[in-house]
Amino acid sequence: MTDTSTASAGSVPLAPRAWPLLGHALPLLRDPLAFIMSLSGYREMVRVRLGPSSAVMICDPDLTRQVFLNDRTFDKGGPIYDRIREVIGDGLSTCAYPLHRRQRRLCQPSFHPTRLAGYGAVFARAAAAKAGSWRDGDVLDVTQEMMTLTTRATMETMFSGALPAETMQRCLADTAVIVSAFFRRMMTPALLRRLPTRQKRRYDDARTRLAATIAEIIAERRADPTDHADLLSTLVAAVDEESEDGRRQLNDAELADEALTFFLGGMETTAITLAWALHLLATNPDVQHRLKAETDRVLAGKKLDPAHLPSLGLASRVVTETLRLYPPAWMMTRVVREDAELGGVRFKGGSTIVLSPYLLHRRADLYDEPDRFDPDRWLDAQPDRATYIPFGAGARKCIGDQFALTEAILALTAIVDRWALTPVGDQPFQPKVETSLSSRGLRLRLTERRSSGAGDAEGSAAAPLSASVQPSTQPGAAACPVKHGK
């Protein structure tokens, strides 16, 4: 029974700067990160409004973790996931609680450690090929280059080979249109979203083309029962032994949703993480120098291989720190499925809750100098599960976290081993806030170091990954490395 002494969600303090009718839509659109950080003074929760609707932002790490762990009550939903569902349907990352457990069981074999070993070899080859395609003095469109890299790697791990160049470029262009539209569509009232504007037509055309490409690949695979040792083969063959309704395998529609989920997730978020990591290294040359020394010591003139992962400690910490400063999923929403209590506040069924890894990761009472890039804050301690949440937590924690971390560490190593990176210009680079913290427009200059062992990973063995591929982000980690205050 709900404690009648608890307060209602309507009594939660309203954030300042709410406009009549529009609520907080304008500050969220103008400078969403500044607005989110302005809420860090609210230690537990604060209410925000989007038009006539309101949502409660959870600012406390322990309450945030309670929401993550109770996904039956606090379900995936809200404006973010409504927009994502327009593209990927009810895939694993967006489906509601009643569908999730079955889909998780069917997708889990695709991310088994024995599969990750083969994926790692693909990542190493793709990273070496990309690093070998540049020339001394090149100025890179970093995000575009990383998107090309992760698209190639994702396509090979998912579909046993890269797409034709024309198809890949179309997928890249369509994905860029879709991703850039998510955040604005999330903030736009439903009536305005339906207007037949040029932007809406571009968005709809991109969705249709990307879905058609994935559907064609799935149809070809259905006609060829051979195990291609890729992610799609595993999804096609997966059987849910716990099925109670006879739906033991994914049908074509479900398969398409999962393929789109893993394609977009494996490509876009990892590319953004890599772009931010390279930016941070370019603006922190001392760390970049140390990372080059690590690659020299670990590779010792040999080809980059997944077997090197346990020895790439600094590369791992750079990725961990990058995800703290620039978590791709900077804001998440949940919908309360039924009346519930959280932190002494009663929430009615249908209420929207907002969570922000970006806010928690930059709270000064949780991290010393939270805005400073410091990979060594993870040297002697692992991230706290309540205060470090780039992949979420609980049953809905990202199923591809080790997939993404493995790819990012290997790619970072291949690039830094061969290239020194420096900023172009002296103006600070700011995120382009979309559904992810986009690095679109980031440019860096390359200076070739020398011929390196990582420069050609063709033929690398698919060595087994260590159980501690990414020791600094394993679940069950100990305390936050510096501060413990809430």
Long-range contacts (C-beta under 8 A, 24 or more apart in sequence): 2-339, 2-341, 2-346, 3-341, 6-341, 6-344, 6-345, 6-346, 7-344, 7-345, 7-346, 8-345, 8-346, 9-47, 9-56, 9-345, 9-346, 9-347, 9-348, 9-351, 10-47, 11-345, 12-45, 12-46, 12-47, 12-56, 12-345, 13-42, 13-46, 13-47, 14-46, 14-47, 14-48, 14-49, 14-54, 15-39, 15-42, 15-46, 15-47, 15-48, 15-57, 18-48, 18-49, 21-51, 21-52, 22-51, 23-48, 23-49, 23-50, 23-51, 23-52, 23-53, 23-54, 24-48, 24-49, 24-50, 25-50, 25-51, 25-187, 28-187, 29-184, 29-187, 32-183, 32-331, 32-433, 33-330, 33-358, 33-431, 33-433, 33-437, 36-330, 36-331, 36-356, 36-358, 36-359, 37-358, 37-359, 37-362, 39-359, 40-359, 40-362, 40-363, 43-486, 44-343, 45-343, 45-345, 48-354, 50-79, 50-187, 51-189, 53-352, 54-352, 55-333, 55-351, 55-352, 55-353, 55-354, 56-345, 56-347, 56-351, 56-352, 56-353, 56-354, 57-353, 57-354, 57-355, 57-356, 57-359, 58-342, 58-343, 58-353, 58-354, 58-355, 59-359, 59-360, 60-343, 60-486, 61-360, 61-366, 61-384, 61-386, 61-387, 61-486, 62-386, 62-486, 63-342, 63-343, 64-355, 64-360, 64-386, 64-389, 65-385, 65-386, 65-389, 65-393, 65-394, 66-342, 66-343, 67-334, 67-342, 67-353, 67-355, 68-355, 68-389, 68-392, 68-393, 68-394, 68-396, 68-397, 69-393, 69-394, 69-395, 70-394, 71-97, 71-100, 71-394, 71-395, 71-396, 72-97, 72-337, 73-336, 73-337, 73-338, 73-340, 74-334, 74-335, 74-336, 74-337, 74-340, 74-342, 74-353, 75-334, 75-335, 75-336, 75-337, 76-100, 76-334, 76-335, 76-396, 77-333, 77-334, 77-335, 77-352, 78-333, 78-334, 78-335, 78-352, 78-353, 78-354, 79-186, 79-187, 79-333, 79-352, 80-182, 80-186, 80-331, 80-332, 80-333, 80-435, 81-333, 82-186, 83-182, 83-185, 83-186, 83-435, 84-182, 84-435, 86-185, 86-207, 87-178, 87-207, 87-210, 87-211, 87-260, 87-264, 88-257, 88-260, 88-261, 88-264, 89-253, 89-256, 89-257, 89-260, 90-254, 90-257, 91-257, 91-258, 91-260, 91-261, 91-262, 92-258, 92-261, 92-399, 93-261, 93-265, 93-398, 94-261, 97-337, 100-395, 100-396, 101-395, 102-240, 102-242, 102-243, 102-247, 103-254, 103-258, 104-395, 104-399, 105-238, 105-240, 105-241, 105-242, 106-235, 106-238, 106-239, 106-240, 106-249, 106-250, 106-258, 107-235, 107-238, 107-258, 107-399, 108-399, 109-234, 109-238, 110-231, 110-234, 110-235, 110-238, 110-262, 111-399, 111-400, 111-402, 111-403, 113-464, 113-465, 113-467, 114-464, 115-231, 115-234, 116-402, 116-403, 116-406, 116-465, 116-469, 117-306, 117-462, 117-463, 117-464, 117-465, 118-157, 118-229, 118-462, 119-157, 119-231, 119-403, 119-406, 119-407, 120-306, 120-309, 120-406, 120-410, 120-462, 120-463, 120-465, 121-305, 121-306, 121-457, 121-460, 121-461, 121-462, 121-463, 122-153, 122-156, 122-157, 123-153, 123-157, 123-306, 123-406, 123-407, 123-410, 123-411, 124-303, 124-304, 124-305, 124-306, 124-410, 124-414, 124-457, 124-460, 125-457, 125-458, 125-460, 126-152, 126-153, 126-156, 126-411, 127-153, 127-304, 127-410, 127-411, 127-413, 127-414, 127-415, 127-454, 127-457, 128-303, 128-304, 128-414, 128-454, 128-455, 128-456, 128-457, 128-458, 129-457, 130-411, 130-414, 130-415, 131-414, 131-415, 131-417, 131-418, 131-419, 131-454, 131-455, 132-418, 132-455, 132-456, 134-419, 134-446, 135-446, 135-448, 136-446, 136-447, 136-448, 137-445, 137-446, 137-447, 138-445, 138-446, 139-424, 139-443, 139-444, 139-445, 139-446, 140-443, 140-444, 140-445, 140-446, 141-441, 141-442, 141-443, 142-275, 142-278, 142-279, 142-439, 142-442, 142-443, 142-444, 143-271, 143-272, 143-275, 143-438, 143-439, 143-440, 143-441, 143-442, 144-172, 146-270, 146-271, 146-272, 146-274, 146-275, 146-278, 146-411, 147-172, 147-175, 147-176, 147-267, 147-268, 147-271, 148-172, 149-271, 149-274, 149-411, 150-266, 150-267, 150-268, 150-270, 150-271, 150-274, 150-407, 150-411, 151-267, 151-271, 153-266, 153-407, 154-262, 154-263, 154-266, 154-267, 155-263, 156-230, 157-230, 157-231, 157-266, 157-403, 158-230, 158-231, 158-232, 158-259, 158-262, 158-263, 158-266, 159-217, 159-221, 159-228, 159-230, 159-231, 159-232, 160-228, 160-229, 160-230, 160-232, 160-233, 167-213, 170-209, 170-213, 171-210, 171-213, 173-206, 174-206, 174-207, 174-209, 174-210, 175-206, 175-210, 175-264, 175-267, 175-268, 177-202, 177-203, 177-206, 178-203, 178-206, 178-207, 178-210, 178-264, 179-264, 179-268, 179-434, 179-435, 179-436, 179-438, 180-434, 180-438, 180-440, 182-434, 182-435, 183-433, 183-434, 183-435, 186-435, 210-260, 211-256, 211-260, 214-256, 214-259, 214-260, 214-263, 215-256, 217-259, 218-252, 218-255, 218-256, 218-259, 222-252, 231-262, 232-259, 235-259, 262-400, 265-398, 265-400, 265-404, 266-400, 266-403, 266-404, 266-407, 268-328, 268-436, 269-328, 269-329, 269-404, 269-436, 270-404, 270-407, 270-408, 272-326, 272-328, 272-436, 272-437, 272-438, 272-439, 273-319, 273-322, 273-323, 273-326, 273-328, 273-404, 273-408, 274-408, 274-411, 274-412, 275-439, 275-442, 276-322, 276-325, 276-326, 276-437, 276-439, 277-318, 277-319, 277-322, 277-408, 277-412, 278-412, 278-415, 278-421, 278-444, 279-423, 279-429, 279-439, 279-442, 279-444, 280-318, 280-321, 280-322, 280-325, 280-373, 281-318, 281-416, 281-421, 282-421, 282-422, 282-423, 282-444, 283-373, 283-423, 284-373, 285-422, 287-314, 287-318, 287-373, 287-375, 288-416, 288-420, 288-421, 290-314, 291-315, 291-318, 291-412, 291-416, 292-416, 292-417, 292-420, 292-449, 295-413, 295-416, 295-417, 295-452, 295-454, 296-417, 298-413, 299-413, 299-417, 299-452, 299-453, 299-454, 300-453, 301-452, 301-453, 302-453, 303-453, 303-454, 303-456, 303-457, 303-458, 303-459, 303-460, 304-410, 304-413, 304-414, 304-417, 304-453, 304-454, 304-457, 304-460, 305-457, 305-460, 305-461, 305-463, 306-406, 306-410, 306-460, 306-462, 306-463, 306-464, 306-465, 307-461, 307-463, 307-464, 308-413, 309-406, 309-409, 309-410, 309-465, 309-466, 309-469, 309-470, 310-466, 310-468, 310-469, 312-409, 312-413, 313-471, 314-375, 315-409, 315-412, 315-413, 315-416, 316-405, 316-409, 316-470, 316-471, 316-472, 316-473, 317-375, 317-376, 317-378, 317-379, 317-472, 318-375, 318-412, 319-405, 319-408, 319-409, 319-412, 319-470, 320-375, 320-378, 320-383, 320-470, 320-472, 320-473, 321-373, 321-374, 321-375, 321-377, 321-378, 323-390, 323-473, 324-361, 324-367, 324-383, 324-388, 324-390, 325-361, 325-362, 325-371, 325-373, 326-431, 326-437, 326-439, 327-357, 327-358, 327-361, 327-389, 327-390, 327-437, 328-390, 328-436, 328-437, 329-357, 329-390, 329-392, 329-435, 329-436, 330-356, 330-357, 330-358, 330-433, 330-436, 330-437, 331-355, 331-356, 331-357, 331-358, 332-356, 332-357, 332-392, 355-389, 357-389, 357-390, 358-437, 360-387, 360-388, 360-389, 361-387, 361-388, 361-389, 361-390, 363-387, 365-483, 365-485, 365-486, 366-480, 366-483, 366-485, 366-486, 367-480, 367-482, 367-483, 368-482, 368-483, 377-481, 377-482, 378-472, 378-481, 379-481, 380-481, 381-478, 381-479, 381-480, 381-481, 382-471, 382-472, 382-473, 382-474, 382-477, 382-478, 382-481, 383-472, 383-473, 383-477, 383-480, 383-481, 384-477, 384-478, 384-479, 384-480, 384-484, 385-475, 385-476, 385-477, 387-480, 388-473, 388-477, 388-480, 391-473, 397-475, 401-473, 402-469, 402-470, 405-469, 405-470, 405-473, 406-465, 406-469, 406-470, 409-469, 409-470, 413-454, 414-454, 414-455, 414-457, 417-449, 417-452, 417-453, 417-454, 417-455, 418-448, 418-449, 418-450, 418-452, 418-454, 418-455, 419-446, 419-447, 419-448, 419-449, 420-446, 420-447, 420-448, 420-449, 421-445, 421-446, 421-447, 422-447
